[in-house]
Amino acid sequence: MIAYLSGKVLLKTDKSIILLVDNIGYEIFISYKLLDKIRIDQELELFIYHKQREDSQELYGFSNYEERSFFIMLLSVSGVGPKSAINVLGVSGVKDLKSAISTGNADIFKKVSGIGTKTAERIVIELKDKLGFSGFSSDLTSEDNSNLEVFEALNSLGFSDNEIRSVYNQIPKELDTKEKIKTALKFLKK
């Protein structure tokens, strides 16, 4: 598994570069933000995520290990593939993306081509715990207090935070608090 490469930039495309390492050219997909900074003939060091499939292999490059780790976390979210994850890193820095997750702000992820509202919200919900942002209230209270009431009611009935998160986006937003709780219970009992 390739985890790091250092070499000379031989070619640039609109989504990738060819990095020449010991007379071997590796095509590496990188974020638009990083691509703008890179010049042909530049010496470059990249941390690599090596994606292997039955019929192909792809390399994704990052300027530091933190970006690579965040990319791998993004891949753990259902509906987010490597192309979308690399595009997320092109929108903003890891620090800003983590901040958006901690505050429950899915808007930054909606800017990425191929990521809709549901996937953006799923990224925030699923990565909040993985990044150590405990509690569920910040993304719930971003809409109104009834969401927090729904969470607390379901939690008091013995459902775990993860169980509640798994059904939360399926609950229609226009329902009142009692109806949201009833709907969530239907999903949780399945």
matplotlib code that plots the C-alpha trace (Angstrom):
import matplotlib.pyplot as plt

x = [0.0, 1.4, 1.2, 3.8, 5.4, 8.1, 9.1, 8.8, 5.6, 5.7, 2.1, -1.0, -4.6, -7.8, -8.1, -4.8, -1.0, 1.6, 4.4, 7.7, 9.3, 12.4, 11.4, 7.9, 5.0, 2.1, -1.2, -2.5, -5.9, -5.7, -8.0, -8.6, -7.1, -3.8, -3.8, -3.8, -0.6, 1.4, 3.6, 5.1, 8.7, 8.1, 9.5, 6.6, 5.9, 2.4, 0.7, -1.2, -4.5, -4.3, -7.7, -7.7, -10.6, -10.9, -10.4, -8.4, -6.2, -6.3, -4.0, -5.2, -2.7, -2.6, -0.1, -0.2, -1.3, -4.2, -5.8, -5.3, -6.9, -9.9, -10.3, -10.4, -13.1, -15.2, -15.0, -16.6, -19.8, -22.4, -22.8, -19.3, -16.8, -13.2, -14.0, -16.5, -14.2, -11.3, -13.6, -14.7, -11.0, -10.9, -13.7, -12.0, -9.3, -9.6, -9.8, -12.9, -14.5, -14.1, -15.5, -18.5, -19.1, -18.8, -21.4, -23.7, -23.3, -23.8, -23.9, -20.1, -20.5, -23.4, -21.0, -19.3, -20.4, -22.1, -23.0, -26.7, -28.5, -29.0, -25.4, -24.1, -26.2, -25.1, -21.4, -22.1, -24.0, -21.7, -18.4, -19.4, -18.6, -15.6, -14.0, -14.8, -17.5, -19.7, -23.3, -26.0, -27.6, -25.6, -26.9, -30.4, -30.8, -29.7, -33.3, -35.3, -35.7, -38.3, -35.5, -33.6, -36.9, -37.3, -33.7, -34.1, -37.4, -36.1, -32.9, -35.0, -36.9, -33.5, -32.4, -28.7, -27.4, -26.3, -29.8, -31.4, -28.9, -29.6, -33.3, -33.2, -32.9, -35.9, -38.2, -40.1, -39.0, -42.5, -44.0, -44.6, -42.6, -45.1, -45.4, -41.6, -41.3, -44.0, -42.4, -39.0, -40.4, -41.8, -38.4, -36.6, -38.9, -38.3]
y = [0.0, 3.4, 6.0, 8.6, 9.8, 12.4, 13.4, 16.0, 17.1, 16.0, 16.9, 18.7, 18.0, 19.6, 16.9, 15.2, 15.4, 13.0, 12.7, 11.3, 9.2, 7.2, 7.3, 6.0, 8.4, 8.1, 9.7, 11.3, 12.9, 16.0, 18.8, 21.9, 24.0, 22.1, 21.8, 25.6, 25.8, 23.2, 24.0, 21.7, 20.7, 21.4, 19.0, 17.7, 15.5, 14.0, 11.7, 9.2, 7.3, 4.2, 3.0, -0.5, -2.0, -5.2, -3.5, -0.4, 1.5, 5.2, 7.4, 10.5, 13.0, 15.3, 18.0, 16.7, 13.7, 15.5, 16.0, 12.3, 11.3, 13.6, 12.2, 8.7, 9.7, 11.2, 7.9, 6.2, 8.3, 6.5, 8.1, 9.8, 8.3, 9.3, 11.8, 13.7, 13.5, 15.0, 17.8, 18.5, 19.2, 21.6, 23.7, 24.6, 23.6, 20.8, 23.2, 24.9, 21.6, 20.3, 23.6, 23.2, 19.7, 20.8, 23.5, 21.3, 23.5, 21.3, 24.2, 24.1, 20.5, 21.4, 23.5, 20.4, 19.0, 15.6, 16.2, 17.1, 18.2, 14.7, 13.7, 16.9, 16.5, 12.8, 14.0, 16.3, 13.7, 10.7, 12.6, 14.5, 11.6, 10.4, 13.8, 13.9, 16.6, 15.1, 15.9, 16.1, 19.4, 21.8, 20.3, 19.8, 23.3, 24.8, 24.5, 25.0, 23.9, 21.2, 19.1, 19.1, 18.1, 15.2, 14.0, 14.3, 12.5, 9.6, 9.5, 9.2, 6.3, 4.4, 5.0, 5.7, 8.8, 6.7, 5.1, 8.5, 9.9, 7.0, 8.0, 11.7, 12.8, 10.6, 12.7, 15.4, 18.8, 20.3, 18.1, 19.3, 17.9, 15.1, 14.0, 14.0, 11.7, 9.4, 9.2, 8.5, 5.8, 4.1, 4.1, 3.0, 0.0, -1.4]
z = [0.0, -1.0, 1.8, 0.8, -2.4, -3.2, -6.7, -9.5, -11.0, -14.6, -15.7, -14.4, -15.5, -14.2, -11.4, -11.0, -11.4, -12.7, -10.1, -11.4, -8.7, -9.7, -13.4, -12.6, -13.2, -10.7, -11.5, -8.2, -7.7, -5.5, -4.4, -6.5, -3.7, -3.8, -7.6, -7.9, -5.8, -7.8, -10.7, -13.4, -12.6, -8.9, -6.3, -4.2, -1.3, -0.8, 1.7, -0.3, 0.0, -2.2, -3.4, -4.8, -6.7, -8.7, -12.0, -11.0, -8.6, -7.7, -5.7, -3.8, -2.6, 0.4, 1.6, 5.2, 7.2, 8.8, 5.4, 4.6, 7.9, 7.4, 3.8, 5.2, 7.8, 5.0, 3.1, 6.1, 5.5, 3.4, 0.0, 0.1, -2.4, -3.0, -5.7, -3.5, -0.5, -2.4, -3.6, 0.0, 0.8, -2.1, -0.6, 2.7, 5.1, 7.5, 10.5, 8.9, 8.0, 11.5, 12.9, 10.6, 11.8, 15.5, 15.0, 12.9, 9.8, 6.7, 4.3, 3.6, 2.4, 0.1, -2.0, -3.2, -6.6, -6.0, -2.4, -1.7, 1.4, 2.8, 2.3, 3.7, 6.9, 7.1, 7.0, 10.0, 12.0, 11.4, 11.8, 14.9, 17.3, 15.3, 15.7, 19.4, 19.3, 22.0, 22.3, 19.7, 20.5, 18.3, 15.0, 16.5, 17.8, 14.5, 13.4, 16.5, 20.1, 19.2, 17.7, 21.0, 22.8, 20.3, 21.0, 24.8, 24.7, 22.6, 24.8, 28.0, 26.4, 26.3, 22.7, 22.2, 20.5, 17.5, 17.1, 17.2, 14.7, 12.3, 12.0, 12.6, 8.9, 8.0, 10.2, 8.3, 9.5, 9.3, 12.0, 15.5, 18.4, 19.3, 15.7, 15.3, 18.3, 17.1, 13.6, 15.1, 17.3, 14.2, 12.5, 15.6, 16.2, 12.7]

ax = plt.figure().add_subplot(projection="3d")
ax.plot(x, y, z, "-o")
ax.set_aspect("equal")
plt.show()
